[in-house]
Amino acid sequence: MKVAILDKESFSSLVPLEVGAYLRAHGWKTVRSLPGVGSWFANARGQEQVTIPVPQDRSLGDFLERMQDLTERLAAFENRSALTVLGDLESSGKDVIRFRLARPDLEEGSVPLEQGLEFVKCARDILNAAASSAVQPAAYFPTRSPREVAEFMGNARLAQTERGSFVVALEAPVAPTLEGQEDFLPDPFERRVTRTLAGALGALREAAIGNDATAFQRSIGVGASGNMTQALASALEICGSQGDIEIHMSWAATRPAPELPRRVAFPGYLRGPLETATEAYKGTVLMRNHEVLGRVYRLTSQENGTEAILVAEIEGRRRKIQVTFSNEHRGMLSEAFRSQQRVRCTGEMVLAVRTASLENPRRFTLVTAEFEGERLRELGAE
């Protein structure tokens, strides 16, 4: 059943710039534009060419009528209800993160009040942790949030509740790209936050399923933190061992959608690994742009590259450091392993009590005899 919208005030929230971005993202092309008046978009349906005008001036007396006509035409073209299309147009300028709580005893999408409030807090804390990592990754954020994070969280919105078990939807407004510049402009901070969130959640799920301490450490480089695992574990406590938490990303149409997971699910039984990881993160140190100078101890071929164990000195101690290099360096790594020639590279060093890893390795080189000689002379001078 397709529902018609009779109240014209329902269209007052539509923003012409975001409507245009939605149309372009769904294959519509601008065929005419009059500054200060509006733009006309066209798309083909079979042999028929359909044109939709988008007004620009909200002060026009018939602005709401035009937006209603636009919505109804688009609904007919997409063969959907006007109500559904209106909802998509309203959220076209926002990244929407939906946190779904599912467990066997939930009925009609309601939960006890205290649990519902706690679940909303968990969703808020997960988003705040992603925003902090978007500024600068860290294993744990014990202090107050940076200015960028505070501003982002101040602009984020708690959307209307949705059907389907118990769903909390958070919205992050995302500034649109300029038409014709979609591939050249950097992402605004708001999109960096939601990208960080999607990447971190995917990495944490894999680490938790494998109960893999090394994978948890590596997740720091893509935005995971003890704050995020702590909030996830608290959410899983609400859902219980028989339930799960599902987090779904809907990307704003005003920007190209990133190639990241749109849906990540955490079964209730992952609460234990996430709680353990939280404690480990609190005892982890992240050293950015750290240079490693050491020898290759072991090499292993992986699907995503070559995994190396380097032996190097860190803060006066010899440590084994796990590093995954791209396959282009496999030949040089094999040569260094055979000859025991030292290698040098830079990255983000993640130090825990028993493990160490170098994330995002770069500037990889084999150490030359000339460098070794200079290094010995420096040590002698010291």
Secondary structure, DSSP 8 states (H G I E B T S, - for coil): -------GGGGTT--HHHHHHHHHHTT-EEEEEETTTEEEEEEEETTEEEEEEEE--TTSTTHHHHHHHHHHHHHHHHTS-HHHHHHHHHTTTEEEEEEEEE-TT-BTTB--HHHHHHHHHHHHHHHHHHHHHHHS--S---S---HHHHHHHHH-EE---BTTTEEEEEEEE-----TT-TTTS---HHHHHHHHHHHHHHHHHHHHHHT-HHHHHHHGGGT--HHHHHHHHHHHHHH-TT-EEEEEEE--TTS---SS-SEEEEEGGGHHHHHHHHHHHHT-EEEEEEEEEEEEEEEEEETTEEEEEEEEEETTEEEEEEEEE-GGGHHHHHHHHHHT--EEEEEEEEE-SS-EEEEEEEEEEE--HHHHHHHHHHHHH-
